[in-house]
Every structure is written in structure tokens, then in C-alpha cells.
Amino acid sequence: MTQSKEQRHFTRIPFNTSAIIINSNSNHQTMAELVDISFKGVLIRKPTDWQGHIGEHYTVFLQLAGDEVEINLAVTEVHAENDHIGFQTEHMDIDSATNLRRLVELNLGDESLLEREFSELVHTA
């Protein structure tokens, strides 16, 4: 269930950092590697011991910039293919949204693109 680039409304920002994934039902924690992030979700490299399922709810915790920037996302697993797992963001707190907005802004380098994506996020929420 992959989306073509033309259907995607949000730019994915490649980012190599570790992520903590916490199952909302069992509180089981798994360490994983973030592949990319956008306003609508994250893609991670599937851990070897992954036991999650599509439709399950998780919290993804990321620390960036030498642990100074935190992003916490309430997500749902939406696809698992080969060695990647895709999660759709369901909720993020205001601090996480601000930090993610800044990350996207720095990587896009074009404020008009950022405003378009942020507007799209607001209209799809």
C-alpha cells in the first residue's frame, strides 16, 4: 500500500536518528531507526524483533539535535513492507508540532512550501 509521490501532500524529510516506539496497549518499548519524517507520519527501519500489526496504536519518541529537541507522536501503523514500517500521525503536542515545523522549514528551504504543507495539515486534521 504505497503512495505515489504525486499523491503525497507532505514532504518527507530524510533523517537518521533513533526512535523509541511504545505500544499503546502493552507499553512494550522497541528501539528503531528513523528513515524519514513528515507532518503526517514517520517511516522507520523495521527492528528485527518487531511484533506490531497494522492498525495498532503507538507513541513514537524522537530526540534530535543532541537530545535538545524532542518530538512525540501518537501514531497508527499503516503499512509494513520489507524492512520498513510506516506510521500515520494521529496527534502531536504543541511543542512537538513546533519542533517538527522547524525541522521541515530547515529542510525545505522555502517558506512558501512550508506554509502550503502546514495549511494542508490543518485542512486534513
Protein Blocks (a to p, Z undefined) as FASTA:
>chain_A
ZZdfklpmbdcdddddddddddfklopacddddfbdcfkbccddddfklcbdehiacddd
ddeehhlaccddddddfbdehjaccdddfbdcfklmmmmmmmmmmmnopaklmmmmmmmm
mmmZZ
